[in-house]
């Protein structure tokens, strides 16, 4: 006696088409989430660049001026022994790198700070925006 499948027999597994639909939905949701996550990453890199320019780098330049009585000609001078024989203000060359891996820019004359302090800034490679230690940097 051979048993014939009847219309009342239950399926025991998913079909390939059902699996592909589920995978497609998961990929679409991950793509949407990734898009919004990348926007937040870009903004956080800008925030880090601004905070680092306004905080530790500006403080290091001010410390150099306090020791030597003039601003350094470049940020690289902060990594060297000062002219009076004192130790370097910064000991890690990575301190001069922005969140995108480039070097912070420096202008001793400080036009964006109205000549009060030197300008220190990073350039966002996605749109070329300057993010610096001046009051109105966004």
N, C-alpha and C positions, 0 to 999 in steps of 0.2 A: 504494500500500500504506500503510495507516494503522496506526500502532503502538498497540496497546492496553496501558494500564498493567497490570502483573501484580502479584500479591501479593508478589513478591520485590523490587519497586522500593523503594529506600531513601528516607526522608524527608530533606529538605535543611534544614529549619527547625523551630523550636519552635512549638507551638500557642499560641494566646492564653491558654488555660487554664493551661498550664504556666508561662507568664510571670507570670500573676497569682498563682499559688501561690508562686513564688519571691519576688515583690515583697511578698506578705503576710508571709512568713517574715522577710524583712529588716526590715520595719516593726515586727513584733513584737519582734525582737531589739533594735532601736534603742530601742523604748519601755522595755523592761526595763532596758537600760543607762542610759538617761536617768533613770529612777527612782532608781537607786542613785547616779548622779552628782549629782543634786540633793540627796540626803541628805548627801553629802560637802561640797557647796558650803555648805549651811546650817551644818554644824559648823565649816568653815573661817572663815566670817564670825564666828561666836561666838569662835573662837580669836583672830582679829585684834582684835575688840573688847576682849577681856580683856587681850591683850598691850599694846595701845595705851593702855588705861586705867592699867595697872600700870606701864608704862614711860615713854614720852615725856610723857604728860600729868601724871602724878604728879611726874616730875622737873621739869617746867616750873613746877608749883605750888610745889614745894620751893625752886626757884631764886628765885621771886618772894618767898617768905617770907625767904630769906636776904638779899635786897636791901632789902626794905621792913620786915622784922621782924613782919609779919602775913600771914596767908593772904589771897588775893584774895577779893572778895565774889562774883565770877563768873568763869567761864573766859574770857569776853570781855575781861577786864582784861589777860590775857596777851598780847593783840594790840595793846594801847595802850602808849604810852610810860609808864614807871612814874612815880609822883608825884614822885620825886626827879630826874626829867629823863633817866633812863636809857632806852636803846632797848627796844622790845618784846621779850619773851622768845620769842614765836611770831610769825612774819611772814606765815603763810599761814592764812587763815580755814578752809581745808579740814582743817587739823589738828584742828579741833573737831568734825568730822563723823564719825559712826560708819559702819561698813560698809554700813548700810542707807540712808544718806543723811540721817539725822536728826542732831540735836545731842547731844553727850554731856551728861549731867546732872551737877550738881555740888551738894554740900552741904558747906559750910564747917565745920559742927560735927562731921561725920564719925561718925555713930552706928554705922555698920557697922564702922568701924575703931576702935571704942571711944574716940573722941575724940582719938586720937593723930595722925591725918592726915585731911584732908578726903576725903569719898567722891566718886569719879568713876565714872560707870557709863553704859552704853548699855542700851536696851531692845530686845529681839528682837521685832519686830512679829509674828512667827508665833505666839508663845505668851505674850508679855508678860514673859518672864523678864528679870531685871536681871542684867547681866554687868558686874562692876565691879572696882575695885582692892583690894577686901578679900580677906583670906586664903582664905576659904571660897567664893569665887565659882566657879561651875561653868559 
